[in-house]
């Protein structure tokens, strides 16, 4: 029995471009938006039994879907059961499908500081945690985590305290599970001061991103040497370089901008070109942060 026959929430041949920041890529063989945690667990158990590959997608802020699509099941935790925010004292708990910007805003309104410096980072809480997103100046989300509720790909649910989670630079041990929700432990602060700080940081963030309305992404990790990937790409003279419909931003060389005619393979080829050119010039191997499915 196929997934679409076994589960009402599963659809076949769903275009994934609309679920990604870059708006690129082919179709999901199967696509599900489970209504409840129990339905999600049943899906995971079924896929494990049938040896069906599983991918999880939020806003697709850091995902590149191949042009020929994705085999197996792609799950989006977009339903109310996986969204929502609860504040209790200095703790804020949110579902994995909740947009991270909404969590930051709620924290600021509630007088809770510690994540306002991450304003402008796109994505849902699940993706932000899995990739331990952050900024060089303001730290990363892992610093504020108290616990994370996960389901492994066999459908077993557990609550993991921070001490049992490995948070590294733009990486975590959570990428091998489906994140359901998380609790962040924050600091009490003045809401008005937090709001001012967040607004200033938001302005700074926007000035560092490509101008215009074309989709863009920062696909590289910054090297541990302290120099940003964008600076290295700029030094290599790659600003404005294009491969098909993908180009290096003229404003910030760390970003790749995609034009309407772009396909996913253009981005892959441009990333490869950038890596080669930077390595030849600086002997630094850029590491890709973008998840290429």
GIURGI-V842473 format. One record per residue. N is the residue number from 1. D_FIRST is the distance of its C-alpha to the first C-alpha in whole Angstrom. Layout:
n-><N/N>
d_first-><D_FIRST/D_FIRST>
This chain:
n-><1/2/3/4/5/6/7/8/9/10/11/12/13/14/15/16/17/18/19/20/21/22/23/24/25/26/27/28/29/30/31/32/33/34/35/36/37/38/39/40/41/42/43/44/45/46/47/48/49/50/51/52/53/54/55/56/57/58/59/60/61/62/63/64/65/66/67/68/69/70/71/72/73/74/75/76/77/78/79/80/81/82/83/84/85/86/87/88/89/90/91/92/93/94/95/96/97/98/99/100/101/102/103/104/105/106/107/108/109/110/111/112/113/114/115/116/117/118/119/120/121/122/123/124/125/126/127/128/129/130/131/132/133/134/135/136/137/138/139/140/141/142/143/144/145/146/147/148/149/150/151/152/153/154/155/156/157/158/159/160/161/162/163/164/165/166/167/168/169/170/171/172/173/174/175/176/177/178/179/180/181/182/183/184/185/186/187/188/189/190/191/192/193/194/195/196/197/198/199/200/201/202/203/204/205/206/207/208/209/210/211/212/213/214/215/216/217/218/219/220/221/222/223/224/225/226/227/228/229/230/231/232/233/234/235/236/237/238/239/240/241/242/243/244/245/246/247/248/249/250/251/252/253/254/255/256/257/258/259/260/261/262/263/264/265/266/267/268/269/270/271/272/273/274/275/276/277/278/279/280/281/282/283/284/285/286/287/288/289/290/291/292/293>
d_first-><0/4/7/8/6/6/10/13/15/13/14/14/17/19/23/24/27/28/27/29/33/34/32/30/27/24/21/18/15/13/16/16/19/18/21/22/22/20/17/18/18/14/13/15/14/10/12/14/12/10/13/12/16/17/20/22/24/27/30/29/33/33/30/30/26/27/27/24/22/20/17/14/14/18/19/22/24/25/25/28/27/27/30/34/37/39/43/44/48/47/43/41/37/35/31/29/29/32/34/37/40/39/40/43/44/43/45/48/49/48/51/49/49/48/45/47/48/44/44/43/40/37/34/32/33/30/31/35/34/32/34/37/39/43/46/49/51/49/47/43/41/40/44/43/40/41/37/33/30/27/24/23/20/19/19/23/25/29/32/34/38/39/41/38/37/38/39/41/42/39/36/35/33/31/29/27/25/24/27/27/31/34/38/41/44/47/50/52/54/56/53/56/57/53/52/55/54/50/52/54/51/49/52/52/49/49/52/50/47/47/49/47/44/42/39/40/39/41/39/41/42/46/47/49/52/53/53/50/47/49/52/51/50/53/55/53/54/51/51/50/48/45/43/41/40/41/44/46/47/51/51/49/49/46/44/42/42/39/41/39/38/37/34/32/33/37/37/35/38/41/40/41/44/45/44/46/49/49/49/52/54/54/52/50/46/44/41/38/37/34/31/30/26>
